[in-house]
Amino acid sequence: MNTLIEVSIVGIVATLVTDLWGIARRPLLGIAAPDYGMVGRWIAHMRHGRFIHCAIGKSAPATGERIIGWTAHYLIGIAFAALLVALSTGWLQAPTFAPALIVGLCTVTAPFLIMQPGMGAGLLAWKTPRPNAARLQSVITHAVFGLGLYLGGRTVEIIRSILL
């Protein structure tokens, strides 16, 4: 298989595992799944030069914001999978859990330093009603993403064994 296809599979599986965790959080913890439409709204406003919002939910809706948000969500997952493969030589040929978890946890810097401030939640979610709870949920979600990266790597191994 082509490396780009394999990295894409890893990223898609990891993002899907993260989304399943997002769905499971409501019955388990009473926390709603993320609204990637708001991410799409944030991204859509960028084309007009607006990168920072006081509260993204109060900004004008954008055409196609849900599609933009969900597409970005999966493309970012694939990009983070590529980062794992680039940083951990040979990982794609023999996936192990530790590098996947480490990269997954490191990816929490993206929402903490870029998305949350840009969407009005503040640096490290400090403008949210319960910043420590928001931070903890972000860390847990990105640890789950790390688990998903590992499962994605194992998925690629299985597909490779079937095709070879």
Buried (B, 14 or more C-beta within 10 A) or exposed (E): EEEEEBBBBBBBBBBBBBBEBBEEBEEEEEBEEBBBBBBBBBBBBEEEEEEEBEEBEEBEEBEEBBEBBBBBBBBBBBEBBBBBBEEBEEBBEEBEBEBBBBBBBBBBEBBBEEBBBBBBBBEBBBBBEEBEEBBEBBBBBBBBBBBBBBBBBBBBBEBEEEEE
